[in-house]
Amino acid sequence: MRTVIFDLDGTLADTSGDLLAAANACFRQMGEDDLLVPEQDAAVALRGGRMMLREGLTRLGRPDETVVATYYPIFLEIYGEAIDTHTTLYDGAMDAVEELKSRGLGVGICTNKPEKLADQLLRALGVRDDFAALVGADTLSVRKPDPEPLWETVRRCGGDPARTVLIGDSDTDRNTARAAGVPSVLVTFGPAGDDMAALQPEALLHRYADLPDLVDQLTG
């Protein structure tokens, strides 16, 4: 079976607002002001919690991996308490998912968000049951860009790894697809959209309405 595997943050949903809010709450616990700005730092947010903490500390002139390691669990707890306050699915995303399924394709999610939080978010958005499989950063002993999480997601969908497309929004997704030997499609409507062409994916996606036909072209 042909399979389409989606990244989550920045690909299916814009999660940057809630991620930035959790990071800024951590900075306030450190006795600082909010250090990340939603209008400017959405792309930083979608690189993950540790990256946001590093960025904020760097702006203070005191990057410190020990502080990052200390506050990362706090960040996850805060984020989990308000995971869908600002988060929205991208326009047309779920319509595209349903169209792919109607054409007989399997669909799953492979994300570097911890699995429990990814599951929580998808359920809060009301779409968890629309995906046959979910593999997160801690589901296996490795995470993207290692290809194994992608392959495991495909297996859980009942699909064929050789007939798979990965939909993402970052160099991590591009490198995962390359390592797995499958095509990648990178979205241009996320915070880092202007940077996607330079990664030379097999295709760029400007709107979700185009995805089903694009997948047909890439998978035959």
C-alpha positions as CSV (number, residue, x, y, z in Angstrom):
1,M,0.0,0.0,0.0
2,R,1.2,3.5,-0.8
3,T,1.7,5.6,2.3
4,V,1.9,9.3,3.2
5,I,3.6,10.2,6.4
6,F,3.3,13.7,7.9
7,D,5.4,15.6,10.2
8,L,3.3,17.4,12.8
9,D,4.6,20.8,14.0
10,G,4.8,23.3,11.1
11,T,3.4,20.7,8.6
12,L,-0.1,19.7,9.7
13,A,-0.5,22.4,12.4
14,D,1.0,25.7,13.4
15,T,1.9,25.0,17.0
16,S,4.4,27.9,17.3
17,G,2.2,30.1,19.5
18,D,1.7,27.5,22.3
19,L,5.4,26.4,22.1
20,L,6.6,30.0,22.4
21,A,4.2,30.6,25.4
22,A,5.7,27.6,27.2
23,A,9.3,28.7,26.6
24,N,8.5,32.2,27.7
25,A,7.0,30.8,30.9
26,C,10.3,29.1,31.6
27,F,12.2,32.3,31.1
28,R,9.9,34.0,33.6
29,Q,10.6,31.3,36.1
30,M,14.3,32.2,35.6
31,G,13.4,35.8,36.6
32,E,13.6,37.1,33.0
33,D,11.1,38.8,30.7
34,D,9.6,37.0,27.7
35,L,12.5,36.5,25.4
36,L,10.8,35.1,22.3
37,V,8.3,37.0,20.2
38,P,5.5,35.1,18.3
39,E,5.7,37.4,15.3
40,Q,9.4,36.9,14.9
41,D,10.3,33.5,16.4
42,A,7.8,31.0,15.0
43,A,10.5,29.2,13.0
44,V,12.6,28.9,16.2
45,A,9.6,27.4,18.0
46,L,9.2,24.7,15.4
47,R,12.8,23.6,16.1
48,G,11.7,22.3,19.5
49,G,11.8,23.1,23.2
50,R,15.5,22.8,23.7
51,M,16.2,25.1,20.7
52,M,13.9,27.8,22.1
53,L,15.6,27.6,25.5
54,R,19.0,27.8,23.9
55,E,17.9,30.8,21.8
56,G,16.6,32.7,24.7
57,L,19.6,32.1,26.8
58,T,21.9,33.1,23.9
59,R,20.0,36.4,23.7
60,L,20.8,36.9,27.3
61,G,24.4,36.3,26.5
62,R,24.7,33.2,28.7
63,P,24.1,30.0,26.7
64,D,24.2,27.1,29.1
65,E,23.3,23.5,28.3
66,T,22.9,22.7,32.0
67,V,20.1,25.3,32.3
68,V,18.6,23.9,29.0
69,A,18.6,20.4,30.4
70,T,17.1,21.6,33.8
71,Y,14.3,23.5,32.2
72,Y,13.4,21.2,29.3
73,P,11.2,18.9,31.5
74,I,9.6,22.1,33.0
75,F,8.9,23.3,29.5
76,L,7.2,20.0,28.6
77,E,5.0,20.2,31.6
78,I,4.0,23.8,31.0
79,Y,3.4,23.1,27.3
80,G,1.2,20.0,28.1
81,E,-1.0,22.2,30.3
82,A,-1.9,24.5,27.5
83,I,-1.2,22.6,24.3
84,D,-3.9,23.8,22.0
85,T,-4.7,27.4,23.1
86,H,-3.2,29.0,20.0
87,T,-2.6,25.9,17.8
88,T,-4.5,25.5,14.5
89,L,-4.5,23.0,11.7
90,Y,-3.3,24.4,8.4
91,D,-6.0,25.2,5.9
92,G,-7.0,22.1,3.9
93,A,-4.8,19.7,5.8
94,M,-7.5,17.3,6.9
95,D,-9.4,17.6,3.6
96,A,-6.2,16.4,1.9
97,V,-5.8,13.6,4.5
98,E,-9.3,12.4,3.8
99,E,-8.8,12.5,0.0
100,L,-5.6,10.5,0.3
101,K,-7.4,7.9,2.3
102,S,-10.3,7.8,-0.2
103,R,-7.7,6.9,-2.9
104,G,-6.6,3.9,-0.8
105,L,-3.4,5.4,0.7
106,G,-2.4,4.9,4.3
107,V,-1.6,8.0,6.4
108,G,0.4,8.4,9.6
109,I,2.4,10.9,11.6
110,C,6.1,10.8,12.4
111,T,7.2,13.7,14.6
112,N,10.0,14.7,16.9
113,K,7.5,15.8,19.5
114,P,7.3,13.4,22.4
115,E,4.6,10.8,21.6
116,K,2.4,11.5,24.6
117,L,2.3,15.2,23.8
118,A,1.7,14.6,20.1
119,D,-1.2,12.2,20.9
120,Q,-2.6,14.7,23.4
121,L,-2.5,17.5,20.8
122,L,-4.0,15.5,18.0
123,R,-6.9,14.4,20.3
124,A,-7.4,18.0,21.4
125,L,-7.7,19.0,17.8
126,G,-10.1,16.1,17.2
127,V,-8.0,14.4,14.5
128,R,-6.1,11.6,16.2
129,D,-8.3,8.9,14.8
130,D,-7.8,10.2,11.2
131,F,-4.2,8.7,11.2
132,A,-3.4,5.1,11.3
133,A,-0.2,5.5,13.2
134,L,1.8,7.9,15.3
135,V,5.5,7.7,16.1
136,G,7.1,10.4,18.3
137,A,10.5,11.4,19.3
138,D,10.6,8.9,22.2
139,T,8.6,6.0,20.6
140,L,11.8,4.3,19.5
141,S,15.4,4.6,20.7
142,V,16.2,6.9,17.7
143,R,14.4,9.9,16.2
144,K,14.4,11.7,12.9
145,P,16.6,12.2,10.9
146,D,17.3,8.5,11.5
147,P,15.0,6.7,9.0
148,E,13.8,4.1,11.4
149,P,11.0,6.2,12.9
150,L,9.7,6.8,9.4
151,W,9.9,3.1,8.5
152,E,8.2,2.2,11.8
153,T,5.3,4.6,11.0
154,V,4.9,3.1,7.6
155,R,4.9,-0.4,9.1
156,R,2.2,0.5,11.6
157,C,0.1,1.9,8.7
158,G,0.4,-1.4,6.9
159,G,2.2,0.3,4.1
160,D,5.2,-0.3,1.8
161,P,8.3,1.7,2.8
162,A,9.3,1.7,-0.9
163,R,6.1,3.5,-1.8
164,T,6.1,6.2,0.8
165,V,6.2,10.0,0.7
166,L,7.2,12.1,3.7
167,I,5.5,15.5,4.1
168,G,7.5,18.0,6.2
169,D,8.8,21.5,6.8
170,S,12.5,21.3,7.8
171,D,15.9,20.0,7.0
172,T,15.2,17.2,9.5
173,D,12.4,15.9,7.4
174,R,14.4,16.3,4.2
175,N,17.3,14.4,5.7
176,T,15.0,11.7,7.0
177,A,13.5,11.1,3.6
178,R,16.9,11.0,2.0
179,A,18.2,8.5,4.5
180,A,15.1,6.4,4.0
181,G,15.4,6.6,0.2
182,V,11.9,8.1,-0.3
183,P,10.6,11.3,-1.8
184,S,10.0,14.3,0.4
185,V,7.5,17.1,0.0
186,L,8.2,20.3,2.0
187,V,5.5,22.8,2.8
188,T,6.0,26.5,2.0
189,F,3.3,27.9,4.2
190,G,5.0,27.3,7.5
191,P,7.2,29.8,9.3
192,A,10.3,28.6,7.5
193,G,8.6,28.2,4.1
194,D,11.0,30.5,2.3
195,D,13.9,28.2,3.1
196,M,12.4,25.0,1.8
197,A,13.4,25.3,-1.9
198,A,17.1,25.4,-0.9
199,L,16.7,21.9,0.6
200,Q,15.9,20.5,-2.8
201,P,13.0,18.2,-1.9
202,E,11.3,16.2,-4.6
203,A,8.5,18.7,-4.4
204,L,7.3,21.8,-2.7
205,L,3.7,22.1,-1.4
206,H,2.1,25.6,-1.5
207,R,-1.4,24.5,-0.6
208,Y,-2.9,21.3,0.7
209,A,-5.4,21.0,-2.1
210,D,-2.6,20.0,-4.4
211,L,-1.2,17.2,-2.2
212,P,-3.2,14.2,-3.4
213,D,-2.4,14.6,-7.0
214,L,1.2,15.4,-6.1
215,V,1.5,12.2,-4.2
216,D,0.1,10.3,-7.2
217,Q,2.8,11.8,-9.3
218,L,5.6,10.8,-6.9
219,T,4.4,7.3,-6.2
220,G,3.0,6.3,-9.5
